[in-house]
Amino acid sequence: MSSPVQPGCQFASDNTAGYCPEAWASLEQANAGTVPSYGDDRWTARACELIREVFEHDAEIFFSFNGTAANSLALAAMCQSYHSILCHEVSHVETDECGAPEFFSNGTKLLLLQGERAKLGADAIHRAVERRRDIHFPKPRVVSVTQATELSTVYSVGELAAVRDACSRHGLRLHMDGARFANAIAALGVPPRSVTWEVGVDVLCFGGTKNGMGMGEAIVFFNRDLADEFAWRCKQAGQLCSKMRYLAAPWVGLLENGAWLANAVRANAAAARLEAGLALIPGVEILGKREANAVFAKLTPAYAAALRAIGWKFYDFIGAGGCRFMCSWATTDADVDTFLADARATAGGMNGEGKSES
């Protein structure tokens, strides 16, 4: 009897999943008839209203096609070209944006800081600011944190409050890359306000693509002063969608009845199930402490190659032998269990050095 799930890209990225039913239904409804363009429509107005309700704040909101544009344009609005942005050395804005933050800010420099579990701490921020204050060095102006981080960890309310205090001490603005913000909220179990504007976040890039949409991020300005003329930045960067309802309507489906959080809870739970199963397989070492929807494990190259030969797709991520297994809103228990069954069977065909015995 064939397995209920065929090997595939379930664990390569949460970008591989399609629209969730709620987002798709709203998109289909928005497709009916004709409506005003460039955001002057009821779907865009409703999406903005719902985002304000989620965060309990009268924020200024814009929509972009993707996270690279959202982060880069938001950061550009927060600083001048002679400023610098403090971020973790494995933050997404550093490792995966192809220099876009520097490009859209006309050369603002990213200053890379270290911190345990991919998180910035107040001490690292203090050291970075106080290291140099002369005119020959780019002046620090923004701190950028990733929530959840690239290593599937999550900033607690207290950790963000400490970052906020460091920002206040040095007159820095606070940006949050929230491509997987929903997964962080699902992990923390706190109201969204408590890890955003209540801890001093000026701008949040709220991820929709990885949370059950096909495309689209929301740029949420809690500090409305920073949003001045931001619409022109979006237009110049090619991020003003003429048929804005197609970016906005899926947000309505995600937010109206809580699907955004349910999706994240499901993805995190799938990752927990996968992590627990992998930990029981001889020769597999779980790396780090997972809190969100990605599991990191050390596999020998031969073992990883054997799983890929079956048809499973996942990325090498942190160092030799480090693999990332990402779960999405669409990852099912059957997906996880079928992969674990193949992983156990494959492990049985390896010798003591993690090499195939065939």
CORDAQUI-V978747 format. One record per helix or strand of 3 or more residues. SS is the DSSP state (alpha for helix, beta for strand). FROM is the first residue (numbers start at 1). LEN is the number of residues. Records with the same first field share a line. If there is no record, write none. Layout:
SS = FROM-LEN  FROM-LEN
//
This chain:
alpha = 21-10  42-14  67-12  92-4  100-5  116-3  122-10  157-14  181-8  192-4  197-3  209-3  224-4  230-7  245-12  259-21  301-10  333-16
beta = 60-5  83-6  109-5  139-8  173-6  203-5  217-5  285-3  294-5  322-5
//
